[in-house]
Amino acid sequence: MYAALGLERRLAARGDELVLVSPESFMQYQPFLPEVASGNIEPRHVVVSLRQVLRRTRLLVGEVELLDHPARVARVRTADGALRDLPYDVVVLGPGSRSRVLPVPGLRERGVGFKTVAEAIYLRNRLLSRMDVAASAADPEVRRAALTFVFVGGGYAGVEALAELEDLGRAALRFYPGLGPGDLRFVLVEAGDRILGELSPALAEHVRRLLEARGVEVALGTRLASAEGGVIRLSDGRGFRADTLVWTAGVRPHPLAARSGFPVDDAGRVLVDEFLRVRGLEGAWAAGDAAAVPDLTTGGLCPPTAQHALRQARRLARNVLAALEGRPPTPFRYRNLGQLASLGRYRGVAEVLGLRLRGFPAWWLHRSYHLLMMPTLNRKVRIALDWTVGLLFPRDVVQLGSLHHPREAFERAAEE
Ligand SMILES: Cc1cc2nc3c(=O)[nH]c(=O)nc-3n(C[C@H](O)[C@H](O)[C@H](O)COP(=O)(O)OP(=O)(O)OC[C@H]3O[C@@H](n4cnc5c(N)ncnc54)[C@H](O)[C@@H]3O)c2cc1C
């Protein structure tokens, strides 16, 4: 969306057509997903309608299945299920990444990822609906399984999602007289010897201790061995029942580039130069999580973060226009200013410009930075209002789990 935003006005003025192919008619701002899961932000407010924002772009809802770049044709599976060939002169690739799902027995059947607004909504409803189940269950086994939440992968997504949900669960307990703080069980499973690899070891260790002080079990150097039949088995030999398994053990680049014969690295990211041009291909550009973008400030590659992706998209748009207008392109250069993580209401950690922050200042900085980055004034205002309302009223513990089975009531009525 950011690349299209940077391109559409000038392309329209030149008489060129810009087509955006996207499986959804909206863009979601992923850094706010943990706050959607905890109910601090309304789900619709972290997504932006592409139709409303991109007024000079033709939106084609569908998925690009293959790019035949020598023929300059994109094969698109459109929303109606049809296959269409879309001719182009210039292609920009930004399909992002997908959850990296490993072949662990039972994972595919039992696990859920944490990359989409739908998954964030699901997890909020899941937590509260499991608390409802536990509050009404007579069997202690059923109760324990309902209240056990396992997160596999201790990176940003896993830690933030767990921390926000644990925060919500604890706040909701006061409305569940039969349940106590010791009944909720959150387990974070991490294969490495530390969580939050992007943060300095000292700050990551601080987060681990903070989570443990909140009752979270952090299992380092441990893997998920299986999840068959709802029984979680860990590589350290432990086994227990858990109704909820969240898989946040990393992402892999979208396979479109590799599938289309574009040059990719070992991880499957499309190779681009510092101008964001696909190496060795005329008229092809790429940015974001799906691209291996040289980081000129470190000599390595840019990490897969929103901070980088949206700045790459803006630079890419300017470079595409420069190429079309016969001007020289400018290299992408962005110095990461720091890392921010939110760990529930009023709690967070940050490392910004060499400064380490904890607690309220870090939480406030996280919110302010991402609010600034959130596209459109409309969404910024709505999110700020969500937060303000959240300060004035107690946490909302309504669960709308039936959203995930909207036809159930109708089908039951039809059977009677
Ligand atoms: C829970 C979570 C929290 C995060 N928190 C932070 C944070 O605090 N700070 C930070 O900097 N980063 C954060 N990130 C990472 C950040 O969100 C990503 O790095 C960023 O979204 C990558 O942008 P992108 O445009 O490459 O991919 P995406 O944002 O994933 O966008 C790719 C788009 O391409 C579409 N697409 C996919 N396949 C096709 C196809 N075949 N045809 C057409 N369209 C397709 C997708 O539907 C999607 O709309 C977080 C990520 C998650 C999941």
PDBQT file of the ligand as one rigid body, heavy atoms in Angstrom, charges set to zero:
ROOT
HETATM    1  C1  LIG A 501       2.154  -9.810  15.604  1.00  0.00    +0.000 C 
HETATM    2  C2  LIG A 501       3.187  -8.989  14.886  1.00  0.00    +0.000 A 
HETATM    3  C3  LIG A 501       3.747  -7.893  15.527  1.00  0.00    +0.000 A 
HETATM    4  C4  LIG A 501       4.710  -7.116  14.872  1.00  0.00    +0.000 A 
HETATM    5  N1  LIG A 501       5.231  -6.045  15.534  1.00  0.00    +0.000 NA
HETATM    6  C5  LIG A 501       6.136  -5.265  14.913  1.00  0.00    +0.000 A 
HETATM    7  C6  LIG A 501       6.658  -4.114  15.570  1.00  0.00    +0.000 A 
HETATM    8  O1  LIG A 501       6.317  -3.824  16.721  1.00  0.00    +0.000 OA
HETATM    9  N2  LIG A 501       7.544  -3.340  14.888  1.00  0.00    +0.000 N 
HETATM   10  C7  LIG A 501       7.936  -3.638  13.600  1.00  0.00    +0.000 A 
HETATM   11  O2  LIG A 501       8.715  -2.890  13.014  1.00  0.00    +0.000 OA
HETATM   12  N3  LIG A 501       7.469  -4.739  12.959  1.00  0.00    +0.000 NA
HETATM   13  C8  LIG A 501       6.581  -5.552  13.573  1.00  0.00    +0.000 A 
HETATM   14  N4  LIG A 501       6.091  -6.662  12.926  1.00  0.00    +0.000 N 
HETATM   15  C9  LIG A 501       6.603  -7.015  11.576  1.00  0.00    +0.000 C 
HETATM   16  C10 LIG A 501       5.920  -6.225  10.482  1.00  0.00    +0.000 C 
HETATM   17  O3  LIG A 501       4.530  -6.233  10.641  1.00  0.00    +0.000 OA
HETATM   18  C11 LIG A 501       6.309  -6.783   9.117  1.00  0.00    +0.000 C 
HETATM   19  O4  LIG A 501       7.701  -6.736   9.003  1.00  0.00    +0.000 OA
HETATM   20  C12 LIG A 501       5.701  -5.958   7.983  1.00  0.00    +0.000 C 
HETATM   21  O5  LIG A 501       4.295  -6.045   8.016  1.00  0.00    +0.000 OA
HETATM   22  C13 LIG A 501       6.200  -6.443   6.619  1.00  0.00    +0.000 C 
HETATM   23  O6  LIG A 501       5.582  -5.694   5.626  1.00  0.00    +0.000 OA
HETATM   24  P1  LIG A 501       5.375  -6.302   4.171  1.00  0.00    +0.000 P 
HETATM   25  O7  LIG A 501       4.699  -5.232   3.383  1.00  0.00    +0.000 OA
HETATM   26  O8  LIG A 501       6.622  -6.881   3.656  1.00  0.00    +0.000 OA
HETATM   27  O9  LIG A 501       4.384  -7.533   4.372  1.00  0.00    +0.000 OA
HETATM   28  P2  LIG A 501       2.876  -7.561   4.867  1.00  0.00    +0.000 P 
HETATM   29  O10 LIG A 501       2.570  -6.468   5.803  1.00  0.00    +0.000 OA
HETATM   30  O11 LIG A 501       2.655  -8.972   5.330  1.00  0.00    +0.000 OA
HETATM   31  O12 LIG A 501       2.048  -7.294   3.528  1.00  0.00    +0.000 OA
HETATM   32  C14 LIG A 501       2.067  -8.193   2.448  1.00  0.00    +0.000 C 
HETATM   33  C15 LIG A 501       0.772  -8.068   1.683  1.00  0.00    +0.000 C 
HETATM   34  O13 LIG A 501       0.848  -8.846   0.492  1.00  0.00    +0.000 OA
HETATM   35  C16 LIG A 501      -0.348  -9.588   0.344  1.00  0.00    +0.000 C 
HETATM   36  N5  LIG A 501      -0.084 -10.800  -0.444  1.00  0.00    +0.000 N 
HETATM   37  C17 LIG A 501       0.440 -11.959   0.004  1.00  0.00    +0.000 A 
HETATM   38  N6  LIG A 501       0.518 -12.846  -1.009  1.00  0.00    +0.000 NA
HETATM   39  C18 LIG A 501       0.053 -12.235  -2.109  1.00  0.00    +0.000 A 
HETATM   40  C19 LIG A 501      -0.124 -12.651  -3.472  1.00  0.00    +0.000 A 
HETATM   41  N7  LIG A 501       0.212 -13.867  -3.888  1.00  0.00    +0.000 N 
HETATM   42  N8  LIG A 501      -0.656 -11.777  -4.347  1.00  0.00    +0.000 NA
HETATM   43  C20 LIG A 501      -0.996 -10.539  -3.930  1.00  0.00    +0.000 A 
HETATM   44  N9  LIG A 501      -0.850 -10.098  -2.666  1.00  0.00    +0.000 NA
HETATM   45  C21 LIG A 501      -0.327 -10.931  -1.764  1.00  0.00    +0.000 A 
HETATM   46  C22 LIG A 501      -0.754  -9.897   1.779  1.00  0.00    +0.000 C 
HETATM   47  O14 LIG A 501      -2.130 -10.225   1.868  1.00  0.00    +0.000 OA
HETATM   48  C23 LIG A 501      -0.420  -8.595   2.474  1.00  0.00    +0.000 C 
HETATM   49  O15 LIG A 501      -1.476  -7.688   2.376  1.00  0.00    +0.000 OA
HETATM   50  C24 LIG A 501       5.122  -7.456  13.546  1.00  0.00    +0.000 A 
HETATM   51  C25 LIG A 501       4.549  -8.561  12.903  1.00  0.00    +0.000 A 
HETATM   52  C26 LIG A 501       3.589  -9.324  13.561  1.00  0.00    +0.000 A 
HETATM   53  C27 LIG A 501       2.992 -10.512  12.855  1.00  0.00    +0.000 C 
ENDROOT
TORSDOF 0
